[in-house]
């Protein structure tokens, strides 16, 4: 059947269609976005983070590593910045000065910036992170201090560059799947449950001509395929490299999610690292090539620090006894604790834990948690708030310890408390650690979603 319209009716129909298109475009493109990156590859041999089995500094560079920044400006004029990095993590003593400088130089409030690390075990040691794990000499510490100070300058620099690059953009989001992660706690304990998070969240940032400017993607899995003395981003580095090759002109930013108890298995070869990276990149490309949902503003943010208490602290006598242990890690930990006792008169009884929530209009909730967060947290919050529009991340802002759920804490093992020695913490967390964090997240989600 043919429908004829007179001139007036045709104009009205065209006007309605155009108005709808304008609304759709303005709803999806009421953003400005800027993206930038800086090469943070060390210029000299440096001690590498993540493995206590290493005995000397790096021997070369397999792959350059980067810090990358995505700045977003919504229609309220507020600017918010996500930084990703090919590092083991930002400990609090390294990230805090960055936050202060960014506030001073660019006027960004604390809650509008977050720092994530891929947790590659093939990057330099930063600050004092995991210091009891490494047999460092004075020369090693000097190199680490110099690298850390330069890194802080570079992160501030790349944030400023991303802000200066702000331009009209549209945001869209969707999730894919990948089967790389394996719950590593089952290695040696097949009776343990094996939860993993296999979602691949993807945030696409496009220019008005729909070309990709930035690809932000996440996955919950350790970057521990490689364990030699060559600097690299591990599988996540290869994933970013593959995506940037497929989409020339775009910058790929990897966000490490709640993968503290997940490993890529099997591992320990460059070929496997490349294959896993290509697998994750392929999952991201499938999302980018399919229909994605527009993400609208405004970007509402909230931040809180909650106190995570430690269990019973060791006495001075216990620590002095440990300094005579045959276990070098235990000795170094005891010596560190005694230094803190002598300096402060007591050991800390808690750690101040950062939680950040970003709400993108009604389309996406982004939860940023500090520390090495086990998968139970992501699954818990997705059951609570929904699986489709929620992105839960770990390794944000302060990587200072593993963050066990109550289940993992009660099971024990490395993630349940053993790693506190390597991290230089005085004792494991108390059993209410999960509920304290959950209450903090719940309060922030309620705050950002009611605005």
C-alpha positions in Angstrom: 0.0 0.0 0.0 1.4 3.4 -1.0 0.8 6.3 1.4 0.8 9.9 0.0 1.5 12.9 2.1 0.7 16.5 1.2 3.5 19.1 1.5 2.5 20.1 5.1 2.2 16.6 6.3 5.5 15.6 4.7 7.2 18.6 6.5 5.7 17.6 9.8 6.8 14.0 9.4 10.3 15.0 8.5 10.4 17.4 11.4 9.4 14.7 13.8 12.0 12.3 12.5 14.8 14.9 12.6 13.8 16.0 16.1 14.0 12.4 17.2 17.5 12.0 15.7 18.6 15.2 17.3 17.4 14.0 20.7 19.1 10.7 20.2 22.4 12.3 19.3 22.3 14.8 22.1 21.4 12.1 24.6 24.4 10.1 23.5 26.9 12.8 22.7 26.5 15.3 25.6 30.0 14.4 26.5 33.5 15.7 25.9 36.3 13.2 26.1 40.1 13.4 26.0 42.5 10.5 25.9 46.3 10.4 26.2 49.1 8.0 27.1 52.7 8.2 28.2 55.5 5.6 28.0 56.5 4.5 31.5 59.0 1.9 30.5 62.1 2.1 32.8 65.3 3.5 31.2 67.6 1.3 33.3 67.5 -2.1 35.1 65.0 -2.0 38.0 63.7 -4.5 40.4 60.4 -6.0 39.1 57.3 -6.4 41.2 55.1 -9.3 42.0 57.3 -12.4 42.5 59.4 -13.0 45.6 61.4 -15.6 43.7 63.2 -13.0 41.6 66.8 -12.4 42.7 68.0 -9.4 40.7 66.7 -6.4 38.6 65.3 -6.5 35.1 67.4 -7.6 32.2 65.6 -6.0 29.3 62.3 -4.8 27.7 60.0 -7.2 25.9 57.2 -4.7 25.5 56.9 -1.1 26.4 54.5 -0.2 29.2 52.2 2.8 29.5 50.0 4.9 31.7 46.9 6.1 30.0 44.2 8.6 30.9 40.6 9.1 29.8 39.1 12.5 30.8 35.3 12.9 30.6 33.4 16.1 30.8 29.6 15.9 31.1 27.0 18.6 30.4 27.3 20.0 33.9 30.9 20.9 33.2 32.4 18.5 35.7 35.6 16.7 34.6 36.3 13.1 35.7 39.5 11.1 34.9 40.3 7.4 34.8 44.0 6.4 34.7 45.1 2.9 33.7 48.6 1.6 33.9 50.8 -1.4 33.1 52.0 -1.7 36.7 51.6 -4.0 39.7 49.7 -1.3 41.5 49.6 2.2 43.0 50.2 1.9 46.8 48.7 4.7 48.8 52.0 6.5 49.4 52.5 6.8 45.7 48.9 7.7 44.7 48.2 10.3 47.4 50.7 12.8 46.1 49.3 12.4 42.6 45.8 13.2 43.8 47.0 16.3 45.6 48.9 17.5 42.6 45.9 16.9 40.3 43.7 18.8 42.6 46.1 21.7 42.7 47.0 21.8 39.0 43.6 21.0 37.4 41.0 21.6 40.1 39.8 18.0 40.1 38.2 16.9 43.4 39.5 13.6 44.9 36.3 11.7 43.9 36.7 12.6 40.2 39.9 10.7 39.6 40.8 7.0 40.0 44.0 5.1 39.3 43.9 1.5 38.1 46.8 -0.9 37.5 46.8 -4.0 35.3 48.7 -5.9 38.0 51.3 -7.1 35.6 54.1 -8.9 37.4 56.6 -7.8 34.7 56.8 -4.1 35.6 59.0 -2.1 38.1 58.5 -2.1 41.8 56.7 1.2 42.8 57.2 2.9 46.2 57.4 0.5 49.1 54.8 -1.9 47.7 55.5 -5.5 48.8 58.9 -4.4 50.2 59.3 -7.4 52.5 59.1 -9.7 49.5 62.3 -8.5 47.9 65.9 -8.7 49.0 66.6 -5.1 48.1 69.9 -3.3 48.6 70.5 0.4 48.9 71.3 0.7 45.2 68.0 -1.1 44.3 66.0 1.2 46.5 67.6 4.3 45.0 66.6 3.2 41.5 63.0 2.4 42.7 62.7 5.8 44.3 63.9 7.6 41.2 61.5 5.6 39.0 58.6 6.2 41.3 59.2 10.0 41.4 59.4 10.1 37.6 56.2 8.0 37.3 54.3 10.4 39.5 55.3 13.2 37.2 54.3 11.2 34.2 50.9 10.4 35.6 50.1 14.0 36.4 51.4 14.9 32.9 49.2 12.4 31.1 46.1 13.5 33.1 46.7 17.1 32.0 47.2 16.1 28.4 43.9 14.1 28.4 42.1 17.2 29.9 43.6 19.4 27.2 42.4 16.9 24.5 38.7 17.2 25.5 36.4 17.2 22.5 32.9 16.2 21.6 32.3 12.5 22.0 29.7 9.8 22.5 29.9 6.9 24.9 28.5 3.4 24.7 28.7 0.3 26.8 28.2 -3.4 26.6 29.8 -6.6 27.8 31.3 -9.7 26.3 32.7 -12.9 27.6 36.1 -14.7 27.7 37.2 -17.9 29.2 40.8 -17.1 30.2 40.4 -16.8 34.0 40.7 -19.9 36.3 40.2 -19.7 40.1 43.7 -20.4 41.2 42.8 -21.3 44.8 41.7 -24.7 43.4 45.3 -25.5 42.5 46.2 -27.7 45.4 42.6 -27.5 46.7 40.3 -29.1 44.2 37.6 -29.2 46.9 37.4 -25.4 46.9 34.7 -23.7 44.9 35.9 -22.1 41.7 34.1 -18.8 41.1 35.4 -16.6 38.3 34.2 -13.4 36.6 34.3 -13.9 32.8 32.5 -10.8 31.8 34.4 -8.4 29.5 33.0 -4.9 30.1 33.7 -2.4 27.3 33.2 1.3 27.2 33.6 2.8 23.7 34.5 6.5 23.2 33.7 7.7 19.7 34.2 10.9 17.9 31.2 12.6 16.1 32.1 10.8 12.9 31.8 7.5 14.9 35.5 6.7 14.7 36.9 5.1 17.9 39.0 7.4 20.1 39.3 5.2 23.2 38.4 1.6 24.1 38.2 1.0 27.8 37.9 -2.7 28.7 38.1 -4.9 31.7 38.7 -8.4 32.8 39.2 -10.1 36.2 42.4 -12.1 36.0 46.0 -11.8 37.2 48.6 -10.7 34.7 51.0 -13.5 35.7 51.7 -15.5 32.5 55.3 -14.3 32.5 57.8 -14.5 35.3 61.2 -13.8 33.8 63.3 -10.6 33.9 61.8 -8.8 30.8 59.6 -5.7 31.2 56.1 -6.1 29.7 52.4 -5.6 30.2 51.9 -9.4 30.2 48.6 -10.6 28.5 46.9 -7.3 29.1 49.7 -5.5 27.3 49.2 -7.8 24.3 45.5 -7.3 24.4 45.8 -3.5 24.3 48.4 -3.7 21.6 46.1 -5.9 19.4 43.2 -3.5 19.8 45.2 -0.5 18.9 46.5 -2.3 15.8 42.9 -3.2 14.8 41.6 0.4 15.5 44.4 2.8 14.4 44.0 6.1 16.1 42.3 4.7 19.2 43.9 4.2 22.6 43.0 1.0 24.5 42.9 1.2 28.2 42.8 -1.9 30.3 41.1 -2.0 33.7 41.9 -4.8 36.1 38.7 -6.1 37.7 38.2 -8.3 40.8 40.7 -10.9 39.7 42.7 -11.4 42.9 42.0 -15.2 43.1 42.1 -15.8 39.3 45.1 -16.8 37.1 45.4 -17.4 33.4 46.2 -21.1 33.2 48.3 -22.6 31.9 51.1 -20.0 31.8 54.9 -19.3 31.8 55.4 -18.7 28.1 55.4 -15.7 25.8 53.2 -17.5 23.3 50.5 -18.1 26.0 50.7 -14.4 27.0 50.1 -13.4 23.5 47.3 -15.9 22.9 45.5 -14.8 26.1 45.9 -11.2 25.0 44.5 -11.9 21.6 41.6 -13.8 23.1 40.6 -10.9 25.3 41.0 -8.5 22.4 38.8 -10.7 20.2 36.1 -10.6 22.9 36.3 -6.8 23.0 36.1 -6.6 19.2 33.0 -8.7 19.2 31.4 -6.2 21.6 32.5 -3.2 19.5 31.2 -4.7 16.3 27.7 -5.5 17.8 25.1 -3.2 19.1 26.1 -1.2 22.1 24.0 0.9 24.5 24.5 4.7 24.6 25.8 6.0 27.9 24.4 9.3 29.0 25.3 11.8 31.7 25.6 13.3 34.0 28.5 11.6 35.7 27.7 11.6 39.4 30.5 10.5 41.7 31.0 9.6 45.4 34.0 8.6 47.5 34.5 7.2 51.0 37.3 5.7 53.1 36.3 2.9 55.5 38.4 1.4 58.2 39.3 -2.3 57.8 40.5 -3.6 61.2 43.3 -6.1 61.6 43.1 -9.2 63.8 45.3 -9.5 66.9 48.6 -7.7 66.4 51.9 -9.4 67.1 53.8 -8.4 70.2 57.3 -7.0 70.2 58.5 -10.3 71.6 56.9 -12.3 68.8 58.4 -10.0 66.2 61.9 -10.2 67.7 61.6 -14.0 67.7 60.7 -13.9 64.0 63.9 -11.9 63.1 65.8 -15.1 63.9 63.6 -17.2 61.5 65.2 -19.1 58.6 62.5 -17.7 56.4 63.9 -14.5 54.8 60.4 -13.1 54.0 59.3 -13.6 57.6 62.5 -11.9 58.9 62.1 -8.9 56.6 58.5 -8.5 57.7 59.4 -8.7 61.4 62.2 -6.1 60.9 59.7 -3.8 59.1 57.1 -4.2 61.9 59.8 -3.4 64.6 60.8 -0.3 62.7 57.2 0.9 62.7 56.9 0.1 66.5 60.1 2.1 67.2 58.9 5.0 65.1 55.2 5.2 66.1 55.1 3.4 69.4 52.5 1.0 68.1 51.4 -1.0 65.0 48.4 0.2 63.0 45.2 -1.6 64.0 43.4 -0.9 60.7 43.9 0.3 57.1 41.9 3.2 55.6 40.3 1.6 52.5 39.2 3.7 49.4 35.8 3.1 47.7 34.7 5.1 44.7 31.4 4.9 42.7 30.7 6.6 39.4 27.2 6.8 38.1 26.8 7.5 34.4 23.2 8.8 34.1 21.0 5.8 34.5 23.0 3.6 32.1 26.2 2.5 34.0 27.4 2.1 37.5 31.2 1.9 38.0 32.5 0.6 41.4 36.2 1.2 42.1 37.7 -0.8 45.0 41.2 -0.7 46.4 43.5 -3.6 46.9 43.6 -7.0 45.3 39.9 -7.9 45.4 38.7 -11.5 45.1 35.9 -12.3 42.7 33.2 -12.8 45.4 32.8 -9.0 45.7 32.0 -8.6 42.0 29.5 -11.4 42.0 27.9 -10.2 45.2 27.4 -6.6 43.8 26.1 -7.9 40.5 23.5 -10.0 42.2 22.6 -6.9 44.3 22.5 -4.3 41.6 22.2 -6.2 38.3 24.5 -7.9 35.9 24.0 -5.7 32.8 24.8 -2.2 33.8 27.4 -2.7 36.6 31.2 -2.7 36.3 33.1 -3.7 39.5 36.8 -3.1 39.5 39.7 -3.8 41.9 43.3 -2.6 42.1 42.1 1.0 42.3 43.9 3.9 44.1 45.7 1.9 46.8 47.0 -1.6 46.3 48.2 -2.6 49.8 46.8 -6.1 50.5 44.5 -8.8 49.2 40.9 -8.1 50.0 39.3 -11.5 50.9 35.6 -12.2 51.2 34.5 -13.9 54.4 34.6 -17.2 52.6 38.2 -16.8 51.4 39.2 -15.4 54.8 37.9 -18.5 56.6 39.4 -20.9 54.0 42.8 -19.2 54.6 45.7 -19.5 52.3 47.6 -16.8 50.5 44.6 -14.6 49.5 43.0 -15.3 52.9 45.8 -13.8 55.0 49.1 -15.3 54.1 49.9 -12.4 51.7 49.8 -9.9 54.5 53.4 -10.8 55.3 54.6 -9.9 51.9 52.5 -6.8 51.8 54.0 -5.6 55.1 50.7 -5.6 57.0 50.7 -6.5 60.7 48.0 -9.2 60.7 45.0 -10.5 58.6 41.8 -8.6 58.4 38.9 -9.4 60.8 36.0 -11.6 59.6 33.7 -8.6 59.1 35.9 -7.2 56.3 33.4 -8.1 53.5 30.5 -6.5 55.3 32.3 -3.3 56.1 33.2 -2.9 52.4 29.7 -3.9 51.3 28.1 -1.3 53.5 30.4 1.3 52.1 29.5 0.4 48.6 25.8 0.3 49.3 25.9 3.8 50.9 27.7 5.3 47.9 25.5 3.6 45.3 22.5 5.0 47.1 24.0 8.4 47.1 24.9 8.6 43.4 21.7 7.0 42.2 19.3 9.3 44.1 20.8 12.4 42.6 
